[in-house]
Structure formats: structure tokens, C-alpha cells
Amino acid sequence: MSGVARDQDVDIDLGQLVRAVWARRLRILAITLVGAGVAFAGAKIMSPQYRSETRILIEPRAPAFASTQQANDASAGPLMDELNIASQVQLLQSADLLKKVINDLKLYNLPEFDDAASGSAMSSILVKLHLKKNPLENPPEERVIDAFVERLQVYQVPGSRVIGITFTSKDPKLAAAIPNAMANVYLSTQSGAKLDSNSEATRWLEPEIEGLRQKVSEAERKVAEYRTSHGLLQTNGTTTFPAQQLNDISAELTRVRGDKANAEARAQAVRNALSSGEASDTLPDIMSSQAIQRLKGTESGLQSQISDLQTSLLNNHPRLKSLRAQLSDIRNQIRQETQKILASIENESKVADLRASELERQSDTVQANSARAGEDEVGLNALEREANAQRQLLETYLVRYREAASRADSNSSPADARIVSRAVEPVDPYFPKVVPIVVVAAVATLIMSAIVIMLAELFSGRALRPTDASPETIEAEAVVEEKHVPQAAPIAAAGKPVQPSMLAVVADEEDTIEDVKAAEDVPEDEPEDDNEFSVASVADYLTGSRAPLAIAISPTGENGSAATVSLTRMLADAGHRVILIDMTGSGYPTELMAEDPAAPGVTDLLCGEAAFGDTIHGDRLSDAHLIPQGQSDVRRAMRGVDRLSLLLDALAAAYDLVVVECGSADVAGVSRLTRSRDVEIILSLPEVEETIFVALMTEFQAAGYERVVLMSGGEGAEQALGRAA
């Protein structure tokens, strides 16, 4: 008998389960050995299966005699991407390729690939019961292909362009021969496809090239006839005769106009020298005259003689007069020669002018001819474009034809793949692996045996024990009851019984043994200075800690709530944005702070009867804000207590501090308010009693709330009550 009553709470005794398994260890060991032996015998009975693999690398390949340009064109061909490799995998598993391998190796004669012909007793029974289709109804070729596909595996090696071909067979030689045969057939098929493509290309290109040759000849003949009929003969291969003639006339006209301008400038320079009486021997045209040079030499000699005779003869001497007369005659001759040179230059200018006029007339004529030639060139250009297009297409077809004709041999068109690893005859069977099978079977048998024994113990009740049977548990429950005395019988304040908190409706009343043990370690020292826990001290502490949320617990009732109200007003008077939420059962903070005690509050918000903004009200005696208790049903409102954490998060983002007055609440109720333990817990006890303080401090610290502050009301609470009155 298990000794557990029908209506009694029970727990699983893990020690009893372990003891039951250990007591039957010999039986478990025997069952394990039997299972291992059966697995070993079954592995030995099974026919061995051998597996071998061939690997093919997919890559673009060109013949060895291909030129560099052709090799570059091949490398610039279709990219071997994942889809291309996957397509080659499917091609290796195509029915045509498999049939060719089967026929080449004559696999249809092997019993291994037609097990349905011999059949088995179990298979015959399933066929008669119409649970399995009769395999003999399928054609023999289809049965061989199905058996072949079951043993075949074609896959792409991850992260590469390598395809693996794996085959499993009872014959190790066949396991190696089939993958190699498949690789050879695949390569020959690919190479044959390229040969067929080249042959089709040459057959198609031959008549096309012949037709293009005739078209090119006809187009070039039309171009030549058009040039002759319209006089568009080329001079240097690119320019027509009229255009070249116009260019020559333009160049000659420019030169003649330059000569004319030069002659006019030279004549003007000579005129200026003659009119001003200046020396003209500096002008290039005067200096280049031989007569002028001789006259200048004679003039210089006469000047020298006159200078020499003036030193010894008088000015009226006949000799000097004769020399002066000769000098004057020489100068007149120089002037006359200069006039002749001027006339010659003016004649050059006139000739240049006449030449320019003639060239301009010729230019107008040639321009008219060139304009007509330009109009004729439009048709010529169209004919030349047509001829060039036909010629380029013919050259392209000729290149392709020569390339395709050069690859008409089987060795000139290798497949875009090569074998990188050939299958070899395997030595060890792929399946069955005797040692792993035996080990797995032994471990599985051991575990299943232990599980069966544990389930038997649980169903028999021997592994169950009542939860209150342990002496330690009974002692822990006694301590828990003692710990909850302050909350079970709260102290009255101001002659009124303490109302339970709103959170008491949803509070969890279960306490763990660990909470009780934690309570034993809490120090029980009383604070030495009462002022250290006054309302002002707690306000200073909250200001320094910058805590966003503070939860006030008032086990003694309304006097504790009054101290919390005093704390809120003190923080508001200090310039902090603070709001108090009334979660008490009595609604005493609402009575102290609200202008209208019937204003909508927390319960109305949780019941959906008031908007969030309508529940926030101002304190009638300070700048603090208040969310009252509300008028809705508390139990219905507390069904949505989980939404309070969202409400507190929203208020914490808008206010410096959110104070929640919970009245005489416990840890379970407070835990429903916030998802975090990083909050300030204020124990509002106007009159500190050691029993209540230690119990509450222990309970909250055991639940993970590390920041627990004691606040004794003192004068602050009395003043708050007085102001409320």
C-alpha cells in the first residue's frame, strides 16, 4: 500500500524511484544483454550493403587548340550558378540516362534489381489483402528503374560546383561500377550535345553565308554605279572630287588675299617714306633693290669728298659746287628708283586683287557643284551602310562557321564537366554497422527498462508521498502561520478596523519554505533613532534615489495611509511631480486628498467605465496628483489587475515619482503591480512594532525586494490628519 489517502496532496518520491531501479538492476542488465544479443543477431543476418561514390566537377571547358580569344569567350559564357548545378543534378537522374546505364551494364539480368519477380510471403499476403499493389503489374523495365533509383543518390556538394553520385548495392564491384558508368554516360551525352550543336550550326550557316556573299557583291556594285553616275569620285579614299576642289580653291583664295594685303602694306610704307622725306633705306623693298644700293654707294662717296674738300676749299669753289651738283643728281635718281619700286608694289597689289576676284568666282561655281554632290551623297551613304552591314554580317558568319567546323570532331568538343574522383570497390559494408547497432539497441533497452520500472512504481503508488508527511514541512507551516499573524489580525487605527487592500482580492496566499528560512536570517534590531525613519527622512531618501515607483504598505490602517499622503504632499511641496494611486480597501487617501470623493478612479479605469485621463485629479491641499479608488466593483476591477503594470509604466514616464498606497497588502498582492523587483517598498508604520516590522521586512526581502524602507508617521501623520479634518 502506498499509504496515501485519496483526497491527499501527493508528490513524487525521486529517491524511491532510484531505489526501485537499483533493486532490479540485475533484471535490467539481463534484459539489456538480451536486447543487445538480438540486435547483434539481426545485424549479422542482414545482407551487407556496399556504397561507393563518384564526383564530377561542373566547369566550362574548351579544346586544347582553342585560341585565347575563344577561351575568353568560353569563360564569358553562362555562369555556373546554383540553378545550373541543380539542373545538372536532375539531368544525371533523368530516365534516358538511367536506361542507357542499365542497358550498358545489363542490370535487368540481376535478381537484385527485380525482387518483385521472386517475391516474398509477406508481400504476397499484402497483395492478396489489397494492401499493396502487385509489383508484377508494372513492366519489367519500370521495376528495374525503380530499384535502381532507390539505391541511387545524386547530390550537390554544399558550397561547390561538385556533384556526387552514390550507389548502394549488395555487390561491391557493382557499387563502384555503376557511378563510374553514370559519369561516363553523362560526359559522353554532354559532349555529344555540343557536337550536335556545332553540326547544326555549320549546316545552317552554309546557305546563309552563300546568300550573304551575293548580297554583299550586289550592294558594292550598286555603290560603284552610283558614284560613277553622280560624279562622286573619291580622291584620297574619303573625300569626293568636288569637295577636294573646293578645299584647294579656298586655300588658294586665302593665300592670294594675304599677298594682296601684304603688297598694300608695303606700298603704303613706301608712300609714307616719300611723303615725309624720311630715309627709305630701312624699308625691305628699298634695300633689296640693286640700283638703289649702287646709288647709295655713290652718294656716300660724294658725301665723303665734299667733307674732305670743305676743310681746304671755300664753299664757292668750283670743285665743291661740282660735287654738290653731282650729289643732288644722285639723290634725284634715288627718288626716281623709289618711285619705280612703289609702282611695282602697287602692281603686285592690283594683280593679287584680280586673282582673288577670279578665285571667288571659281569658288562660287565649285560650291554649287559641291552642294549638288552633297545631296547625291545621301543616297550614296545609304548604299554604303547597307553594303557595310551585309559585309560585317558575312564576316561574323564566316568566323562562326570556321569555329563550328573546327569542332566537328568528338575530341574537339569536351563536355563542360570532368571526373575529379572515381568510385573504387568498397571493402567494408556500408550497412549494417554491427557495433553501433548493438550499442544503440543496448542503450535503448536499458532506458526503456528503467522507464517501465519507474512507471510501475508510480502507478502502484509506492513512489508517491503526501506533501504534509515531512516534519520539516509541518514546522515550516507553523512558522508561516506565525509570520502572517500581523496581516491576519491587523492592528486597529483610530478605533476603526483595518480594511483589506484591493490587492487582497487577487493575492496569492501560498508561502514557500525558503521564505520562512529567509525570515530566520533577518536581523531584528530596532532603529536607534526614530527621526531617521520620519516622513521627511523618507522624502529625502526618495529624492536622492530618483526612484520612479514607490509602493507604500500600511499594515495598521488609516494612520499609515495618512503618513503616505503626508509624504506625497511633502514631495510635491519640494517641487517634484508626484502622483498617488489609492489601492486601499478603505479609500482613506481619496478621502484626504480628493475634492470629490465620488470622482472616477482605479476601479473605474480597470472596469473600462472611465478614460485614463479622467481618473487623474489634483490634491486639494498641494500640487500633487491623485488617482482615487473609484466607484466600480473591486472584484470585477481586480480581474484586470495585470494591466496595472502598464498603467504604472505610463505614469512613471510622466512623473518624477509614482506612489502606490496599497493599505494592508502582502507580497503576493504587491507582486501583481509590477514586473520588476527594482522598486522602493515603504512600510508606513506610524508606531513601529517589532513583530510587524520584522515579519514584513522578512517577507518582502525573501520575495526579492531588496529596497525596503521603514517610515514612521510621527508628527507628519498627525499634521496630515489635522489638515484633512
C-alpha positions in Angstrom: 0.0 0.0 0.0 1.2 3.5 -0.7 -0.1 5.0 2.4 -1.6 8.0 0.6 -5.2 9.0 1.0 -7.4 9.5 -2.0 -8.0 13.2 -1.2 -4.5 14.0 0.0 -1.9 16.1 -1.9 1.0 14.0 -3.0 4.4 14.4 -4.5 6.8 12.1 -6.4 9.5 10.5 -4.3 12.5 10.5 -6.6 14.6 8.6 -4.1 12.0 5.7 -4.2 12.2 5.7 -8.0 16.0 5.4 -7.9 15.9 2.7 -5.2 13.3 0.7 -7.3 15.5 0.8 -10.4 18.6 -0.2 -8.4 16.8 -3.1 -6.7 16.0 -4.5 -10.2 19.4 -3.8 -11.7 20.1 -7.5 -12.4 16.8 -7.8 -14.3 17.6 -4.6 -16.3 21.1 -5.9 -17.1 19.7 -9.2 -18.3 17.1 -7.5 -20.5 19.8 -5.2 -21.9 22.0 -8.1 -22.7 19.1 -9.9 -24.4 18.4 -6.8 -26.5 22.0 -6.4 -27.5 22.1 -10.1 -28.5 19.0 -9.8 -30.6 20.4 -6.7 -32.3 23.7 -8.4 -32.9 22.0 -11.5 -34.4 19.7 -9.3 -36.5 22.7 -7.3 -37.8 24.5 -10.5 -38.7 21.5 -11.9 -40.5 21.1 -8.8 -42.7 22.6 -8.8 -46.1 25.6 -6.3 -46.3 25.2 -3.3 -48.4 28.2 -1.6 -50.1 28.3 2.0 -51.2 30.7 3.9 -53.5 30.8 7.4 -54.9 32.0 9.3 -58.0 32.3 13.0 -58.0 32.0 15.3 -61.1 33.2 18.9 -61.3 31.0 21.2 -63.4 33.1 23.8 -65.2 33.3 25.4 -68.7 35.9 23.6 -70.9 37.4 24.4 -74.3 39.6 22.3 -76.6 43.4 22.5 -76.2 43.9 24.1 -79.6 41.4 26.9 -78.9 42.8 30.4 -79.3 43.0 32.8 -76.4 40.1 34.8 -77.7 37.9 31.7 -78.0 38.9 30.6 -74.5 37.9 34.1 -73.2 34.6 33.8 -75.0 34.0 30.4 -73.4 34.8 31.7 -70.0 32.4 34.5 -70.5 29.6 32.1 -71.3 26.7 31.1 -69.0 27.7 31.3 -65.3 27.7 28.0 -63.4 25.3 29.2 -60.7 23.3 27.2 -58.2 20.4 26.7 -60.6 22.7 25.4 -63.3 24.3 22.9 -60.9 20.8 21.8 -59.8 19.8 21.3 -63.4 22.8 19.0 -63.9 21.8 17.0 -60.9 18.4 16.5 -62.4 20.0 15.6 -65.7 22.0 12.9 -64.0 18.8 11.4 -62.7 16.9 11.5 -66.0 15.2 8.4 -67.2 17.1 8.3 -70.5 20.5 8.4 -68.8 19.5 5.7 -66.3 18.1 3.4 -69.1 21.4 3.7 -71.0 23.4 2.7 -67.9 21.1 -0.2 -67.2 21.4 -1.4 -70.8 25.1 -1.0 -70.9 25.7 -2.9 -67.7 22.8 -5.4 -68.4 21.3 -4.8 -64.9 17.9 -6.3 -65.9 19.5 -9.7 -65.7 20.4 -9.3 -62.0 17.9 -10.5 -59.3 18.9 -7.6 -57.1 17.1 -5.2 -59.4 13.9 -7.2 -59.8 13.0 -8.5 -56.3 9.3 -8.5 -57.3 9.8 -11.4 -59.7 10.8 -13.7 -56.9 8.6 -12.0 -54.2 8.1 -13.0 -50.6 5.4 -14.5 -48.4 4.7 -11.2 -46.6 4.5 -9.4 -49.9 2.1 -12.0 -51.4 -0.2 -11.7 -48.3 -0.3 -7.9 -48.6 -1.1 -8.1 -52.3 -4.0 -10.6 -51.6 -5.4 -8.3 -48.9 -5.2 -5.4 -51.4 -3.0 -3.5 -49.0 -0.2 -3.4 -51.6 -0.1 -3.1 -55.4 1.1 -6.2 -57.2 4.6 -5.2 -58.5 4.3 -7.7 -61.3 1.7 -5.4 -62.9 4.4 -2.9 -63.7 6.6 -3.5 -66.8 10.0 -5.2 -66.1 11.8 -2.1 -67.3 10.0 0.1 -64.9 10.7 -2.3 -62.0 14.4 -2.2 -62.7 14.4 1.6 -62.9 12.5 1.9 -59.6 15.0 -0.5 -57.9 17.9 1.5 -59.5 16.5 4.8 -58.2 16.0 3.5 -54.7 19.8 2.7 -54.4 20.9 5.9 -56.3 21.7 9.2 -54.7 22.8 12.3 -56.7 23.5 15.5 -54.8 25.4 18.7 -55.0 28.3 19.1 -52.6 27.5 22.2 -50.5 29.5 25.3 -51.3 31.0 24.0 -54.6 30.2 23.0 -58.2 30.9 19.3 -57.5 28.1 16.7 -58.0 28.3 13.4 -56.1 26.9 10.2 -57.5 26.5 7.5 -54.8 25.1 4.0 -55.3 24.4 1.2 -52.8 24.4 -2.5 -53.8 25.0 -5.9 -52.4 27.8 -6.4 -54.8 30.9 -4.2 -54.1 32.0 -4.3 -57.7 28.6 -3.2 -58.9 28.6 -0.4 -56.3 31.7 1.0 -57.9 30.9 0.3 -61.5 27.5 2.0 -61.6 28.6 5.5 -60.5 31.6 5.4 -62.9 29.3 4.3 -65.7 26.8 7.1 -65.0 29.7 9.6 -65.0 30.9 8.3 -68.4 27.5 8.3 -70.0 26.9 11.9 -68.6 30.1 13.2 -70.1 29.5 11.5 -73.5 26.0 12.9 -73.5 27.2 16.4 -72.8 30.0 16.1 -75.4 27.5 14.7 -78.0 25.1 17.6 -77.3 27.9 20.1 -78.1 28.8 18.1 -81.3 25.2 18.2 -82.4 25.1 21.9 -81.7 28.2 22.5 -83.8 26.9 20.3 -86.7 23.6 22.1 -86.7 25.4 25.4 -86.7 27.5 24.5 -89.8 24.5 23.2 -91.7 22.6 26.3 -91.1 25.5 28.7 -91.8 26.5 27.3 -95.2 23.4 28.5 -97.2 23.3 31.7 -95.1 26.9 32.6 -96.0 26.4 31.9 -99.7 23.4 34.2 -99.8 25.2 36.9 -97.9 28.1 36.8 -100.4 25.7 37.5 -103.2 24.1 40.3 -101.3 27.4 41.9 -100.4 28.5 41.8 -104.1 25.2 43.3 -105.3 25.5 46.1 -102.6 29.1 47.0 -103.6 28.2 47.1 -107.3 25.3 49.5 -106.6 27.7 51.8 -104.6 30.2 51.9 -107.5 27.5 52.6 -110.1 26.0 55.3 -108.0 29.5 57.0 -107.7 30.1 56.9 -111.4 26.6 58.2 -112.4 26.7 61.1 -110.0 30.4 62.1 -110.3 31.2 61.3 -106.7 34.7 60.1 -107.4 37.0 59.8 -104.4 40.4 61.5 -104.4 42.0 60.1 -101.3 39.6 57.4 -100.2 37.3 59.6 -98.1 36.8 62.9 -100.0 35.0 63.4 -103.3 36.5 65.4 -106.2 34.2 68.5 -105.8 34.9 68.7 -102.1 38.6 68.4 -102.7 38.5 71.1 -105.5 36.6 73.4 -103.2 39.2 72.9 -100.4 42.0 73.8 -102.9 40.3 76.9 -104.2 39.6 78.1 -100.6 43.2 77.6 -99.6 44.5 79.5 -102.8 42.0 82.3 -102.2 43.2 82.7 -98.7 46.8 82.9 -99.9 46.1 85.5 -102.6 44.2 87.7 -100.2 47.2 87.6 -97.9 49.5 88.6 -100.7 47.3 91.5 -101.6 47.2 92.7 -98.1 51.0 92.4 -97.8 51.5 94.3 -101.1 49.2 97.1 -100.0 51.0 97.4 -96.7 54.4 97.6 -98.4 53.2 100.2 -100.8 51.8 102.3 -98.0 55.1 102.2 -96.2 57.0 103.5 -99.3 54.4 106.3 -99.8 54.8 107.4 -96.2 58.6 107.5 -96.5 58.4 109.5 -99.8 55.8 112.0 -98.4 57.5 112.6 -95.2 61.0 112.9 -96.7 62.3 110.3 -94.2 65.1 107.9 -95.1 63.7 105.0 -97.0 66.8 102.8 -96.9 65.3 101.0 -93.9 62.4 99.5 -95.9 62.9 95.9 -97.1 61.8 96.6 -100.7 64.2 99.6 -101.0 67.1 97.8 -99.5 66.6 94.8 -101.8 67.0 97.0 -105.0 70.5 96.8 -106.6 70.2 100.2 -108.3 69.3 101.8 -105.0 72.3 100.2 -103.4 74.6 101.5 -106.1 73.2 105.0 -105.9 73.5 104.9 -102.1 77.2 103.9 -102.5 77.8 106.8 -104.9 76.0 109.2 -102.6 78.2 108.1 -99.7 81.4 108.7 -101.8 80.3 112.2 -102.8 79.4 113.0 -99.2 82.9 111.9 -98.2 84.7 114.0 -100.9 82.6 117.1 -100.0 83.5 116.7 -96.4 87.3 116.4 -97.2 87.3 119.5 -99.5 85.5 121.7 -97.2 88.4 121.7 -94.9 90.8 123.2 -97.5 88.5 125.0 -100.0 85.9 127.7 -99.8 82.2 126.9 -100.2 82.1 128.7 -103.6 84.9 126.8 -105.0 84.1 125.3 -108.4 85.2 121.8 -107.2 82.7 121.9 -104.3 79.9 123.2 -106.5 80.5 120.4 -108.9 80.4 117.7 -106.2 77.2 119.2 -104.7 75.6 119.2 -108.1 76.5 115.5 -108.5 75.2 114.7 -105.0 71.8 116.4 -105.9 71.6 114.4 -109.1 72.3 111.1 -107.2 69.5 111.8 -104.7 67.1 112.6 -107.5 67.9 109.2 -109.1 67.4 107.5 -105.7 63.9 109.1 -105.5 63.1 108.1 -109.0 64.1 104.5 -108.3 62.0 104.6 -105.1 59.0 105.7 -107.2 59.6 102.8 -109.5 59.7 100.3 -106.6 56.4 101.8 -105.3 54.8 101.4 -108.7 56.0 97.8 -108.8 54.5 97.1 -105.4 51.2 98.7 -106.4 51.1 96.5 -109.5 51.5 93.4 -107.3 48.5 94.5 -105.2 46.4 95.0 -108.3 47.4 91.6 -109.7 46.5 90.0 -106.3 43.2 91.7 -106.3 42.4 90.4 -109.8 43.5 86.9 -108.8 41.2 87.0 -105.7 38.2 88.1 -107.7 38.8 85.2 -110.2 39.2 82.7 -107.3 36.0 83.9 -105.7 34.1 83.4 -108.9 35.5 79.9 -109.2 34.6 79.2 -105.6 31.0 80.1 -106.1 30.9 77.7 -109.0 32.5 74.9 -107.1 30.3 75.4 -104.1 27.2 74.9 -106.2 28.7 71.7 -107.6 29.6 70.6 -104.1 26.1 71.3 -102.8 24.7 69.0 -105.6 27.3 66.4 -104.7 26.2 66.6 -101.0 22.7 65.8 -102.0 23.9 62.9 -104.1 26.0 61.6 -101.2 22.8 61.0 -99.1 21.9 58.2 -101.4 25.5 57.0 -101.6 25.7 56.8 -97.8 22.6 54.7 -97.6 24.0 52.3 -100.1 27.4 52.2 -98.3 25.7 51.5 -95.0 23.7 48.6 -96.5 26.9 47.2 -98.0 28.9 47.5 -94.7 26.1 45.8 -92.8 26.0 42.9 -95.2 29.8 42.7 -95.1 30.0 42.7 -91.3 27.3 40.0 -91.1 29.1 37.9 -93.6 32.4 38.2 -91.7 30.6 37.2 -88.5 29.0 34.2 -90.1 32.4 33.2 -91.6 34.1 33.3 -88.1 31.3 31.2 -86.6 31.4 28.8 -89.4 35.1 28.2 -89.1 34.8 27.8 -85.4 32.0 25.3 -85.6 33.7 23.4 -88.5 36.9 23.1 -86.4 34.9 21.4 -83.6 33.2 18.8 -85.7 35.4 16.1 -84.2 34.5 14.4 -80.9 37.8 15.3 -79.3 37.4 19.0 -80.1 34.2 19.4 -78.0 34.8 18.2 -74.5 31.9 18.2 -72.0 31.6 21.1 -69.5 32.4 18.7 -66.7 35.2 16.3 -65.6 35.5 13.5 -63.2 37.5 14.5 -60.1 37.0 11.3 -58.1 36.2 7.9 -59.5 34.4 5.2 -57.4 36.5 2.4 -56.1 35.4 -1.0 -54.9 34.5 -0.7 -51.2 36.0 -3.1 -48.7 33.8 -2.6 -45.7 30.0 -2.7 -45.9 28.0 0.5 -45.6 25.2 -1.3 -43.8 24.7 -2.8 -41.3 27.2 -1.4 -38.8 27.2 -4.1 -36.1 28.9 -2.2 -33.3 26.8 1.0 -33.5 23.6 -1.1 -33.8 24.4 -3.2 -30.8 25.4 -0.1 -28.7 22.2 1.8 -29.6 20.0 -1.2 -29.0 21.6 -1.8 -25.6 21.2 1.8 -24.5 17.6 1.9 -25.7 16.8 -1.3 -23.9 18.4 0.0 -20.7 16.5 3.2 -20.8 13.1 1.6 -21.7 13.6 -0.9 -18.9 14.3 1.8 -16.3 11.3 3.8 -17.6 8.9 0.8 -17.3 10.1 0.1 -13.7 9.6 3.8 -12.8 6.1 3.9 -14.3 5.2 0.7 -12.4 6.3 2.3 -9.2 4.3 5.5 -9.9 1.1 3.6 -10.9 1.4 1.4 -7.8 1.7 4.4 -5.6 4.9 3.3 -3.9 6.8 6.3 -5.4 4.2 8.8 -4.1 4.3 10.6 -0.7 1.9 13.1 0.9 3.2 16.7 0.9 2.4 17.1 4.6 4.2 14.0 5.7 7.6 15.6 6.3 8.3 17.0 9.8 10.2 19.9 8.2 7.1 20.8 6.2 4.9 20.9 9.3 7.4 23.1 11.1 7.7 25.4 8.1 3.9 25.8 8.0 3.8 26.7 11.7 6.4 29.4 11.1 4.4 30.7 8.1 1.3 31.0 10.2 3.2 32.8 12.8 4.7 35.1 10.2 1.2 36.1 8.8 -0.2 37.0 12.2 0.3 40.8 11.7 -1.7 40.6 8.4 -4.3 38.1 9.6 -5.1 40.3 12.5 -4.0 43.8 11.7 -3.8 46.5 14.4 -6.7 48.9 14.5 -6.0 52.6 13.9 -8.1 55.4 15.2 -10.6 53.0 16.6 -11.5 51.5 13.2 -10.9 48.0 11.9 -8.3 47.7 9.2 -9.9 47.2 5.7 -8.1 44.7 3.5 -6.3 46.0 0.4 -7.8 45.9 -3.0 -4.9 43.6 -3.9 -6.2 41.1 -1.4 -8.8 40.0 -3.9 -6.1 38.5 -6.2 -3.3 37.9 -3.8 -1.7 34.5 -3.7 -1.8 33.1 -0.1 0.9 30.4 -0.6 4.3 30.9 1.0 7.4 28.7 0.4 9.6 27.1 2.9 12.5 29.1 1.5 10.6 32.3 2.5 10.4 31.0 6.1 14.1 30.1 6.2 14.9 33.6 4.9 12.8 35.1 7.7 15.1 33.4 10.3 18.2 35.2 9.0 16.7 38.7 9.1 18.2 40.9 11.8 15.7 42.1 14.4 17.5 45.2 15.5 15.3 48.2 16.1 16.3 51.6 14.7 18.1 53.6 17.4 16.8 57.0 16.2 13.1 57.5 15.3 13.8 60.6 13.3 15.8 58.5 10.9 12.6 57.0 9.7 10.4 60.1 9.7 8.3 61.3 6.7 10.9 64.0 5.9 13.8 61.5 6.0 11.9 59.1 3.7 11.2 62.1 1.3 14.9 63.0 1.2 15.8 59.3 0.6 13.3 59.1 -2.4 14.6 62.4 -3.8 18.2 61.1 -3.7 17.4 57.7 -5.1 15.4 59.1 -8.0 13.2 56.0 -7.9 10.3 56.1 -10.5 8.0 53.9 -8.4 7.4 53.6 -4.6 4.8 51.1 -3.1 3.6 52.0 0.4 2.3 49.3 2.7 0.1 50.4 5.7 -0.5 47.3 7.9 -2.0 49.4 10.7 -4.7 51.0 8.5 -5.7 54.6 8.1 -2.9 56.2 10.1 -0.3 54.6 7.8 -2.2 55.8 4.8 -2.2 59.3 6.3 1.6 59.2 6.6 1.8 58.2 2.9 -0.4 61.2 2.0 1.9 63.4 4.0 4.9 62.0 2.2 3.3 62.7 -1.2 2.4 66.3 -0.3 5.9 66.9 1.1 7.5 65.8 -2.2 5.1 68.0 -4.2 5.9 71.0 -2.0 9.6 70.3 -2.7 8.9 70.8 -6.5 8.6 67.2 -7.6 6.0 65.9 -9.9 4.4 63.2 -7.8 1.1 61.2 -8.1 -0.5 58.9 -5.5 -2.7 55.9 -6.5 -5.2 54.8 -3.9 -5.2 50.9 -3.9 -6.5 50.7 -0.3 -9.7 48.9 0.7 -10.9 51.9 2.8 -10.3 54.7 0.3 -8.8 56.8 3.1 -6.2 58.6 0.8 -9.0 59.6 -1.5 -11.0 61.0 1.4 -7.9 63.1 2.5 -6.9 64.4 -1.0 -9.8 64.4 -3.4 -12.2 67.3 -3.9 -14.9 64.9 -4.9 -14.8 61.5 -3.1 -17.0 60.1 -5.9 -14.5 61.0 -8.6 -13.7 58.2 -11.1 -10.5 56.2 -10.2 -8.6 53.0 -10.4 -11.6 50.6 -10.3 -13.5 52.6 -13.0 -10.4 52.5 -15.2 -9.9 48.8 -14.9 -13.6 48.1 -15.5 -13.5 50.2 -18.6 -16.0 52.8 -17.3 -13.6 55.7 -17.3 -10.8 57.0 -19.6 -7.3 57.2 -18.4 -7.2 61.0 -18.4 -10.4 61.2 -16.4 -9.0 59.4 -13.4 -6.2 61.8 -12.7 -7.2 64.6 -10.2 -5.4 67.3 -8.3 -4.8 67.3 -4.5 -7.0 69.8 -2.8 -4.1 71.0 -0.4 -1.0 70.6 -2.6 0.4 70.4 -6.2 0.4 66.6 -6.0 -2.0 64.5 -8.2 -4.2 61.6 -7.2 -5.9 58.6 -8.8 -8.8 57.8 -6.4 -10.2 54.4 -5.5 -13.2 54.8 -7.8 -16.8 53.7 -7.6 -16.8 50.4 -9.6 -16.9 46.9 -8.1 -13.5 46.0 -6.7 -13.6 42.3 -7.6 -14.6 43.0 -11.2 -11.9 45.6 -11.4 -9.2 43.3 -10.0 -9.8 40.8 -12.8 -7.7 43.2 -14.9 -5.1 43.8 -12.3 -2.4 42.7 -14.8 -3.0 45.9 -16.7 -1.8 47.9 -13.6 1.8 47.4 -14.6 1.2 49.1 -17.9 -0.5 52.0 -16.1 2.4 52.4 -13.7 4.9 52.4 -16.6 3.0 55.2 -18.4 2.8 57.2 -15.2 6.5 56.7 -14.4 7.3 58.3 -17.8 5.2 61.4 -17.0 6.0 61.9 -13.2 9.2 62.1 -11.2 7.7 59.6 -8.7 4.6 57.3 -8.6 3.4 56.4 -5.1 1.0 53.5 -4.8 -0.7 53.3 -1.4 -1.7 49.6 -1.0 -3.0 49.6 2.6 -2.6 46.3 4.4 -1.3 44.3 1.3 1.0 41.3 1.3 3.9 40.3 -1.0 1.7 38.3 -3.4 -0.6 41.3 -4.0 2.3 43.7 -4.5 3.9 41.4 -7.0 0.9 41.8 -9.3 1.6 45.5 -9.6 5.0 45.5 -11.3 7.0 43.0 -13.4 10.3 44.2 -11.8 11.7 44.0 -8.2 13.6 47.2 -8.7 11.1 49.4 -6.7 11.0 51.2 -3.4 8.9 49.4 -0.7 7.8 51.8 2.1 6.4 50.2 5.3 4.3 53.0 6.7 4.1 52.3 10.4 3.4 55.4 12.5 4.1 53.4 15.6 6.9 50.9 15.0 6.2 47.4 16.4 8.9 44.9 16.2 6.8 41.9 15.3 5.0 43.6 12.4 8.2 45.2 11.0 10.3 42.1 11.1 7.6 39.9 9.6 7.0 42.4 6.7 10.7 43.0 6.1 11.4 39.3 6.0 8.5 38.6 3.6 9.5 41.3 1.1 13.2 40.5 1.2 12.5 36.8 0.7 10.4 37.7 -2.4 13.3 39.6 -3.9 12.5 43.2 -2.9 15.9 44.5 -1.6 15.0 48.2 -1.1 12.5 48.2 1.8 12.3 51.4 3.8 10.5 52.0 7.2 8.5 55.2 7.6 7.1 56.1 11.0 4.4 58.7 10.8 5.1 60.9 13.8 4.2 64.5 13.5 3.8 64.3 9.8 0.9 61.8 10.0 -0.8 63.8 12.8 -0.5 67.0 10.7 -1.9 65.3 7.7 -4.9 64.1 9.7 -5.3 67.5 11.2 -5.3 69.1 7.7 -7.8 66.6 6.5 -10.1 67.4 9.4 
